[in-house]
Amino acid sequence: MPREIRRCSLLTGLALCAVLVGGVGVAQASDNTLRLTLNSYSTKIVKDENAVSNGLLVQYPKGHWKVLTRALKHEVGDLQALTGKLKHQSASSSRGRKAKADIVKGLSLIAEAYGALRKDVLAVHGGAVPASTVNAAIATDKKGRKKLKTGLKLLG
């Protein structure tokens, strides 16, 4: 085989390998972007969760219902902001796409549950919220957390 043909085939093989390896790197980069976005919101969401827990377990029974509604409002806003950011990002691996879909669905369900609970507390002006509506919000929250946990496991 002439030297020029060998050189051309070698360069073509190297270019093909570079394209294939480059594609894997891009896929990993997109999944890493999802991870970075989740990590950037994690401290804010943990802080909001603690405020909701404090409002629900400590402040609401004492009649301080505005603390709970404010915490729920912040939590819903942050969850919706994170959901919006994740929706605009792309995951290029199949696991990343499945994880993103599960995470977005889970966050949406949790935000929906907290929004409904906030609406119910505001409707009764800090009075007793019917158990059925609280149980419905808890069930939706649990469903969302399960989806979120599944998505986070897939994203790894």
C-alpha positions as semicolon CSV with decimal commas, in nm:
position;residue;x (nm);y (nm);z (nm)
1;M;0,000;0,000;0,000
2;P;0,135;0,342;-0,087
3;R;0,236;0,568;0,199
4;E;-0,022;0,839;0,110
5;I;-0,314;0,594;0,131
6;R;-0,192;0,462;0,467
7;R;-0,153;0,816;0,598
8;C;-0,501;0,910;0,471
9;S;-0,661;0,602;0,627
10;L;-0,477;0,667;0,955
11;L;-0,594;1,030;0,960
12;T;-0,949;0,924;0,875
13;G;-0,944;0,671;1,159
14;L;-0,812;0,933;1,401
15;A;-1,079;1,181;1,292
16;L;-1,350;0,917;1,340
17;C;-1,219;0,837;1,690
18;A;-1,208;1,207;1,775
19;V;-1,569;1,249;1,662
20;L;-1,684;0,950;1,866
21;V;-1,491;1,051;2,178
22;G;-1,604;1,412;2,134
23;G;-1,967;1,299;2,128
24;V;-1,926;1,112;2,454
25;G;-1,764;1,420;2,608
26;V;-2,055;1,637;2,498
27;A;-2,305;1,390;2,642
28;Q;-2,122;1,392;2,972
29;A;-2,103;1,771;2,967
30;S;-2,480;1,804;2,928
31;D;-2,544;1,565;3,216
32;N;-2,288;1,754;3,424
33;T;-2,471;2,079;3,348
34;L;-2,787;1,924;3,491
35;R;-2,594;1,820;3,801
36;L;-2,445;2,168;3,839
37;T;-2,787;2,329;3,811
38;L;-2,928;2,096;4,075
39;N;-2,631;2,160;4,303
40;S;-2,664;2,536;4,266
41;Y;-3,022;2,522;4,395
42;S;-2,967;2,257;4,662
43;T;-2,871;2,492;4,946
44;K;-3,161;2,724;4,871
45;I;-3,411;2,438;4,863
46;V;-3,276;2,284;5,184
47;K;-3,313;2,622;5,354
48;D;-3,670;2,654;5,223
49;E;-3,755;2,299;5,335
50;N;-3,633;2,381;5,686
51;A;-3,846;2,697;5,688
52;V;-4,152;2,500;5,575
53;S;-4,087;2,236;5,840
54;N;-4,048;2,505;6,107
55;G;-4,364;2,680;5,991
56;L;-4,565;2,360;5,980
57;L;-4,451;2,198;6,304
58;V;-4,372;2,497;6,527
59;Q;-4,530;2,820;6,406
60;Y;-4,864;2,705;6,258
61;P;-4,986;2,528;6,575
62;K;-4,913;2,849;6,769
63;G;-5,131;3,050;6,532
64;H;-4,845;3,201;6,327
65;W;-4,985;3,091;5,991
66;K;-4,824;3,372;5,792
67;V;-4,480;3,224;5,862
68;L;-4,593;2,899;5,701
69;T;-4,752;3,065;5,398
70;R;-4,442;3,278;5,339
71;A;-4,217;2,970;5,361
72;L;-4,443;2,777;5,123
73;K;-4,444;3,070;4,879
74;H;-4,063;3,082;4,875
75;E;-4,036;2,706;4,837
76;V;-4,283;2,694;4,547
77;G;-4,104;2,982;4,375
78;D;-3,763;2,818;4,405
79;L;-3,894;2,481;4,288
80;Q;-4,060;2,641;3,987
81;A;-3,743;2,837;3,905
82;L;-3,535;2,518;3,920
83;T;-3,790;2,333;3,708
84;G;-3,778;2,611;3,448
85;K;-3,398;2,603;3,433
86;L;-3,392;2,226;3,397
87;K;-3,654;2,229;3,122
88;H;-3,434;2,455;2,909
89;Q;-3,129;2,231;2,941
90;S;-3,069;1,927;2,732
91;A;-2,939;1,591;2,840
92;S;-2,773;1,398;2,566
93;S;-2,755;1,053;2,720
94;S;-3,065;0,839;2,751
95;R;-3,018;0,807;3,128
96;G;-2,980;1,183;3,150
97;R;-3,301;1,241;2,955
98;K;-3,494;0,995;3,174
99;A;-3,343;1,147;3,489
100;K;-3,429;1,499;3,375
101;A;-3,789;1,399;3,301
102;D;-3,827;1,233;3,642
103;I;-3,667;1,525;3,826
104;V;-3,881;1,785;3,649
105;K;-4,197;1,581;3,712
106;G;-4,106;1,531;4,078
107;L;-4,028;1,897;4,136
108;S;-4,354;1,996;3,965
109;L;-4,556;1,760;4,186
110;I;-4,391;1,890;4,503
111;A;-4,450;2,252;4,399
112;E;-4,811;2,167;4,318
113;A;-4,861;2,007;4,663
114;Y;-4,705;2,301;4,847
115;G;-4,901;2,550;4,639
116;A;-5,228;2,374;4,719
117;L;-5,142;2,360;5,088
118;R;-5,058;2,731;5,091
119;K;-5,386;2,810;4,916
120;D;-5,580;2,605;5,171
121;V;-5,409;2,772;5,468
122;L;-5,477;3,116;5,319
123;A;-5,843;3,025;5,258
124;V;-5,907;2,948;5,626
125;H;-5,690;3,239;5,750
126;G;-5,480;3,018;5,974
127;G;-5,768;2,806;6,100
128;A;-5,791;2,430;6,081
129;V;-5,735;2,294;5,731
130;P;-5,952;1,987;5,654
131;A;-5,762;1,661;5,693
132;S;-5,861;1,542;5,347
133;T;-5,689;1,836;5,176
134;V;-5,378;1,797;5,389
135;N;-5,367;1,424;5,313
136;A;-5,405;1,496;4,941
137;A;-5,115;1,742;4,954
138;I;-4,902;1,490;5,145
139;A;-4,980;1,215;4,891
140;T;-4,886;1,443;4,600
141;D;-4,567;1,547;4,782
142;K;-4,469;1,184;4,842
143;K;-4,530;1,099;4,477
144;G;-4,314;1,393;4,371
145;R;-4,033;1,300;4,610
146;K;-4,035;0,944;4,477
147;K;-4,000;1,071;4,118
148;L;-3,730;1,315;4,225
149;K;-3,535;1,042;4,404
150;T;-3,559;0,813;4,101
151;G;-3,432;1,088;3,872
152;L;-3,143;1,175;4,102
153;K;-3,038;0,810;4,117
154;L;-3,037;0,790;3,737
155;L;-2,835;1,108;3,706
156;G;-2,590;0,961;3,954
